[in-house]
Amino acid sequence: MSSGLTPTQIFQQRQDFERGLLAVILDQGRRSGFERMGRVAQTIGAVLPPSSAWALLARWLSALASQRLVLTSESLELLRQVGKTLKNLDRQAQQTPEADQLMPLDVAFLVAPLSAALQDSDATAEVDAAEWSKLLHQLQTTTQMEELRAAFARVAEFAAALNWRDAIEISGAQTNLLDRLLDGTLTKAPEHVEVFGDAKTLLVGLKLPVTQANETQIDDKQYERVIERADVLASGGEFALDDEAPENAEDALVQVQLATVLDMLPDLLEAYREQVEREQVERKQVEERPVQLELEADLQAVARAAERLRGKLADLT
């Protein structure tokens, strides 16, 4: 364990973490984005006691990178808070002489949620968790009926191998309804799209079963909204719901993604301008063009991400 990090090292760690987080949000090299943030956690954890939450964060990010855990709106919000912690540390560092070192604060707020997530991950076979994460991603990114039917069928096959009754019933009801739509028995309507969306949301919220004797994770209202409604619609009937729609997990995730991207915009500009000024002073020359190009590229990427997420959020509402 060393005595801390210099202001320049802290700035570099913050920059790497933000770029890793942006890669995850943009879904451009998501694994490398998790790994980049993981290296930041390892670097900071190396100057703190081994029991620090930064070491736990590194393990958690490794599990996300290997798809042993699924990225949710809650986990993205945790990453956003870590980014804010690094931002505050960087601001503090800019008031410190370069020759001095700062000791990063621990991120104790991560201990409870990350410990619980890693415990669940360790209790589940890695191969199953990775495959489930892949199947959920396919479901969330699929809208065409033929592809959606295939995605639900893959979920049903996966669930059958685990004797996972909840996932079997959810996916089975949706494939039955999709069969009626694809063979022309039914005409696609908004209520069909809605039940498919509710089924995706419900599947995302389920935890993989640890044993064959797995108990149901679905309550009566969820069963009615997703399974019974799909069965009734497949038979050509109507199904009126008397409760409010559940919070959409995809909607929540996009909202946190957008908030995170918007968080980055002003600070990216400020941080890189400060870096340009520091480099000019250190080198005593005006060679800011390479840094400006890097700044412009990052800002353009963040702006494009914000615009894309706004559009996606509008489509979901």
N, C-alpha and C positions, 0 to 999 in steps of 0.2 A: 504494500500500500504506500503510495507516494504522498507528498504534502499538498497536492492539488493540481489544478490546471491553470495555464496562463490565459490571459484574455484572448489571445489569438486562437489557442486550442479550443476554448469554449465557443468562440464564434464558428470555428470549423465544425464542431460537433453539432451545434444548432443547425447550421446550414445542411449538413448531411442528413440529420433527422427530418428536416422539412422536405428535402428532396425525396427521401424514401417514402414519406407519408404522401406526397403528391403522386408518386408513381403508383401507390396502392389505390388512391382515389381515381386516378385516370385509367386504372387497370392496364397500365403499360409497364410490363415487367414487375408484376405484383410480387412475385417471390423475391426478386432482387431488392424491391423496396422494403419488404419486411427484414431481409438480411442486412440492408444498410442501416436501418433503425436499430437492429440488434447489435451491430458493431458499435454504435454510439452508446447503447446501454452497457456493453461490455467495457468500453473505454472509461466511462464515468464510474462504473462499478469497481474498476480496478484501483481507484484512488479512495474508495470508501471501504468500510468493514465488509467482509464476505457475506454478512447477514443482511446487507442493504437490499432495498426493494429493486434497485437497478439490476441486480443479478437475477432476481425473479422476472423482471421485465424482459431480460435477454432470453430466458427460457421460454417465456410466453410467446415472444416474437418468433422464436425458432419453431414453435408448435404451429403458429399461423403460417409460416413460410412453407412448412412441410404438409400443410392442410390437415394436420391432426385436430385443429380447431377451426371453426368457421368464423369469419369476420361478421360481426353484427353491429347494429347502431350503437349498442352499449360499449362494445370493445373499441369502436372508432372514437367514441366520445372520450374514452380513457387516453387514447393516443393524442387526441386534441389537447387534453389537459397536460400531458407530458410535454407537448410542444410549447404550451404557455409557460411551463416551468423553466424550460430551456431559454425561452425568450426573456424571462425575468432575470435569469442568471446572466445572460449575455449583456443585458442593460447594466446590471451591477458591475460586470467585468469591464465595461467601457469607462467606468469611473476609477479603475484601478491601474496603477503603473504596469507597463508590460512586463517588467522584471518580477513582479509579484505573482503569487499563485492564489487561486481561490479554491475553497473546498465546496463542491456542489452539495446542495441539500438533498436529503433522502426524499423519495416519493412514497411516503408511507401510505397514502390513500390507495395505492395499487395492491397492497398486500392481501386484503380480504378477497376482492374479486378475482385476482390472478391466481391466488392459491386454490380457490374453488374451481376455476376453469382448468387448471393444470391437473387437479385431482381427478376431475371427470375424464380428462384426456388420458391420464395414465391408467385409468380403470378400463378403458376401451381399447380394443385392438387398433393399432395405428392404421393398418390397411383398411379396416372398415371405416374409420373416421375420414381418411383421405378420400375414399370412394364416395362416401355420403356427401362430403363437401363438394365434390365434383358434380354429383347429381343435383344438388341444390342450386349450384351455379347455372347448370343447364336449364333448370326449370325457370329461374329468375330471368334468364336472358332469352327465353323462347316465347313467341306469340303466335306463330303460324300453327293452325290446328293439327296438321300432320306431324310436325315436329313436337308439338306439345303432347300429343297422344303417345309418341315414342318416348318422350321424357318421363311421363307418368308410368308407362309400362316398365321402364328401367327401374324406377323407384319401387314398383310392385315386385319385380324380380329380386331386387336387393333385399327388400323387407321380408320376402318369403324365405330367403336363406337364413335370416335371423329369427324367423317366427315372430316378427314384429307386427302385432295385430293392428295397432293404430295406423301405421303407414300403409299396411295392406288394404285396410278399409277405405282410407282416404283416396289412395291412388286408384283402387278398383272402381270406386264410384265415379271418378273423373274420366277414366278410360271408357267406361260404359256410356257416359253422356257424350263423349267425343266420338265414339263409334256411331251414335245416332245422328250426330251432326255431319260426319264425314260420308255416311251412306245416303244422305239426303232425306232421312226420315224427319229430321228437324231442321229449321232454319236458324242460323246463328242470331242470337239476340243479346242485349246488354246483360240480362240476368245470367246467361251462360258465362260470359266473360267475368262477371262478378264472382260466381261460385268458384271458377278456376283460380282467381286471384286470392280468394279466401283460403282455398286449399293450399296454395303455395305458402301463404302466411302461416298457416297452421303447421305445415311440415317444417318450416324454418325454426319454429319455436320448440319442436320436439327434441328430446335428448336420445341419443342412441341407447338401446337397451343393453344393460351390462350382463344380464342372465337371460336364459330362455324363458323363465317364469316372470316375464316383464308385465308390470301393471299398466293399465291405461293412463295416459297423460291427457286425455280429452274429456272435458266436462260435457254436460248435457246440451248446453247451448252451442258449443262448438260442433258437436255431433250433428245437431239439427241443422246448423247453418251450412256445413260442408258436405256431410254424407247423405242425410235424409233429403236435403234440398236437391242434390245432384240426382238422386234416384227418382224423385218425383218429376223433375224437369226432363229426365231421360224418357219417362213414360208419356211425355206430352202434357203433363199437368202443370198447374201453377202452384207456387209456394210463396206465401206472403210471410215476411219476417216482421216480428213485432219488437225487435231489439235494435240497438244501434250497431253499426258496422264496427268490427274490431279494428284496433290500430293496425295499420298495414306495416309489416316489418320492412318492406322495401321502401315505402314512403319515409319511414323514420330514418332509415339508413341514408337515403338521398339528402334529407334535411341536414343531418349531421355532416355529411360530405360537403354540402354547400357552405354551411357555417364555417367549416374548417378551412376551405379554400378562401373564403372572404376574410377570414382571420389573417391569412398569409399575405394578402395583397399589400397593405401599407407597410408591414414590417419587412417584407422582401426589399422594397425600394429603399427604406431607411437603412437597413443593414448593409446592403451593397454599396450605397453611397458612402457610408462610414468606412467600409473596406477600401473603397477607392481613395478616400482621403488619407487613410492610414498608409496605404501603399505609396502614395505620392510623397508623404512625409519621409517614410523610411528610405525610399529610393532617391528622393530629391530630384524627381523627373516627372514629366507629364506623359505617362504611358497608360492611360486609363482605357483605351479602346478595347483590349481583350476582356477586361472586367465588365465594361459596358455591354459588350456583345453577350456575355454570359447572363448579365442582368436582364437584358431585353428578352432573351430566350426563355428564361424562367418566368418572367412576368407575362409573356404571351401565353405560355402554357397554363398558368394559373387563370388568366382571363378566359381562355377557351374552356377550361374546366368549369368555371363558374357559369358560363353561358350554357354549356351542355347540361349541367345539373339543374339549372333553372328550367330548361325546357323539359327535362325528364320529370321534374317535380310537377310541372304544369300538366303533363300527360297523365300522371298518377292521380291528380285531384279532379 
